[in-house]
Amino acid sequence: MAASHASPAPPVAAPADAPVTSQPFITASGTKSDKELAIENNELIVGDQGTSNGFNSHVPLYVKIAAVLMVSAIGFGSHWSNVVTSAIKSTLKTQLGINNAQYAALDASDDFIMTVLILFSGLWADRIGGSGALLYGNMVYTAGSVLVAAAATVRSYNFMIGAFVVRSIGFAHTTLIIGPNPLRRVANHRDSMIQTAQYKVFCNWFAPSNGFASTLGLELGLGKIGSFVGQSTANIIATRTGNFAWVYWTAVFINLFTNIVSLVYFRFSGWSEKHFGDAVDPATGERLVERARDFRLRRVFELPWPYWCLILFSLFQTSCAAVFISNATELAQQRFSISAVTAGWYSATAQYFGFFLVPLLGMFIDFFGNRLTVAAICGAGMLLAMSLAQWGPTVAGTASAFAVYAFASSLGPTVIIDGIRSTVWSQESFGTAYAVKVAVTNAMNILVRIVAGVVQDADGDRYDRVVAIYVFLAAGAALVGLVLLAAAHVSPLLGRLQWSRRRRIADGATIVEMEATFKEGTSGRRNKQMSTAFFVCVLVLVFGSWIAYFWGVATGHNE
């Protein structure tokens, strides 16, 4: 959020032991002042307290709280809308006359659009800022929701696929701002533009270990409540009204509310930018500007290798959570021999019971760090839950799997998103970095979802064989999490993810020095080569998911 003032502001005195820097001076002529140039160049001017010498960087707490509440309200609505399809899976298949392979193609259409647009959405969110991307993305998402509801009303499968595609375009834009919805796909975030926009917004207000994880945890906790309400009430609405289309029309009304809040936040963000300027990272002095200066695709090739390590963990953990949650209601129906409505309550309670844990986890990470420790615990918990579902296919075993899953899945989104913010050197690149994460997880979701649908159809619509896929993904998450935790004791670049708030502020200069060393000379060239290789792997995964998606659509229609 670049600062702008209508009248000249007197320079703020720098601490006595701070480096000598030129003070800003607003000229009366049309020439650019030092302040304007510094803002354009995103210069980092660090004093002994990490403040920005000579610049107004004080954003009142009440302004930040108001911003968080508005963005969280938007997230609550989007989380409710995002889970209803999986909640009424059995009803949807019956009413539309489709099988599991066709349902998988329908459900994967969101992921397909994400992989197509998400990288552009990340660059776009970095360029125009979170508030703008959030507003425009929600508008498109609401239009798509209307089409989905219309498709449900006329019972048209082909129409619904097209409507899901339109809706996904909007979701792809907002994911980058708010951040992925861990509850939608992985009980942790089917990510898209709305979510990216939300998380991008949080980056503009809070630095790592200085409120970002706490704010993220609050939004995800409220999102869990929204997802719980959506998943547990979807079948009730369908049953009481006698028409499952009303589930989607209810989502339309909720999306209209989120559009109103998005517009209010857009105006609020502009007002705050005008009156208070940019927030500042207290450790490094980085200005948390809302908009980048331009579109820079090369940011993708400059992402540090610790970031790619987190992406590998997310690939397994998020995909496992996503495919499990999308089938949780139907799994509960089969294992517990209960109705769809009751199964919706059981699965929703098991999946979202950890809503109170997520905000506490965010505060823990902000104050004490230990991000990789949390990731390792998350991976181990996911493996235990999926193992119980695979080798304990009884009522007690499945109930235990849901309980362990509720705890483990609550850890994933917060530690992954905050870890991404902590590994990238500049807040300006967060939208791009998060977009790559979304592209990877959604491409993997498509592959897993299509394969799982085919396996389930071949197994007589049961879950005995398909759960083995969940176990494989969970094992990958557990292995990567443990390796990263061990490597943190050797690599300072990974080790800083374990730093507490106090140490990060005390060693802020060390982070700046790490960045300078990392980007220069041999280290810089080597990292660009590694990042380029990783990005090529991402493209291969994305193209593979596209092939799987179209194959799934063709196979579903042929059957």
Salt bridges, closest charged atoms under 4 A:
GLU40 OE2 - LYS32 NZ 2.59
ASP107 OD2 - ARG185 NH1 3.42
ASP107 OD1 - ARG190 NH1 3.18
ASP107 OD2 - ARG449 NH1 2.88
ASP110 OD2 - ARG167 NH2 3.38
ASP110 OD2 - ARG184 NH2 2.28
ASP110 OD2 - ARG190 NH2 2.86
ASP111 OD2 - ARG185 NH2 3.03
ASP111 OD1 - ARG190 NE 3.99
ASP111 OD2 - ARG449 NE 3.73
ASP126 OD1 - LYS200 NZ 2.85
ASP191 OD1 - HIS189 ND1 3.18
ASP191 OD2 - LYS437 NZ 3.37
GLU219 OE2 - HIS79 NE2 3.43
GLU273 OE2 - ARG291 NH2 2.78
ASP281 OD2 - ARG504 NH2 3.06
GLU286 OE1 - ARG421 NH2 3.67
GLU290 OE1 - ARG291 NH1 3.17
ASP294 OD1 - ARG296 NE 3.20
GLU302 OE2 - ARG298 NE 3.45
GLU330 OE1 - LYS89 NZ 3.28
GLU330 OE2 - LYS93 NZ 2.91
ASP418 OD2 - ARG371 NE 2.40
GLU428 OE2 - ARG293 NH1 3.95
GLU428 OE1 - ARG296 NH2 3.22
GLU428 OE1 - ARG299 NH2 3.99
ASP459 OD1 - ARG462 NH2 3.14
ASP459 OD1 - ARG465 NE 3.49
ASP461 OD1 - LYS93 NZ 3.70
ASP464 OD2 - ARG462 NE 3.50
ASP507 OD2 - ARG503 NE 3.18
GLU515 OE2 - LYS519 NZ 2.81
